Amino acid sequence: MKPRLHVLWNETYCKRCLLCVEVCPVQVLSLERNEITEKEGCIRCYQCERYCPDIAIEVMDEKGKE
């Protein structure tokens, strides 16, 4: 798992389908250089984690724990 600001991204599981990018209501996720990146502004709505068909994204809670 590669840590981002508020999400953990598993590059091995991820198929780069971009569902996480599409469902993010604040548009903080994107695909850059074949990696999911995150900008400031995550509201921890968990939509990326919920809709990821590959279980490649986990949102960390406010304390930084999964």
N, C-alpha and C positions, 0 to 999 in steps of 0.2 A: 504494500500500500504506500502510495506517495501522498504525504500530507499537503494540503492546500490551506487556505485560511480557515475554513470551517468544514471542509469535506475531505474525506480520504478517498483517493482514487486508485483502483487496482488496475494497472495497465495490462496485466496478463488476462484478466477476465473481460475487460472492455473490448467490444467489437466496433467501437466508434460509430454507433448508430445515431448518435446525437439526440436521443430522446431526452436526456437530462438537460441539454441546452434548450430544447424546444419547450419543455414544461416549466422552466425556471421563470417565475412571475416577475422577478427583478432583473433578469437577463445578466447575471453575473458569471455564468459559465460559458465557455467557448472552446473550440478546438483550435489549437495552435501547434504547429510542428508535430502533429499526430499525438498530442497530449491534451487532455482536458485541463483547462486553466480556469482560475477563479479570480475575479476582481473583488474589491471591497464592496460590501453592501448585502451580503447573504443575510436573509431574515430567518433562516432555519425553518423553512416551511416543510422540509423533508420531501418535496415533490420529486426531486432528482433521484433520491434513494428509493422512493416508492415505485417509480415508473421504470427504473433501470431493469431491463429483462435479464441482464447478465450478473446482477448483484455486484457491480463493480464500483458503486458509490456508497459511502456511508457518511452521514452527517454527524458531526461531533456536537455534543451539547455545550452549554455555556461554559462549563468548567474544563472543556477540552477533552473530555472523555467521550468514547463512542457511545 
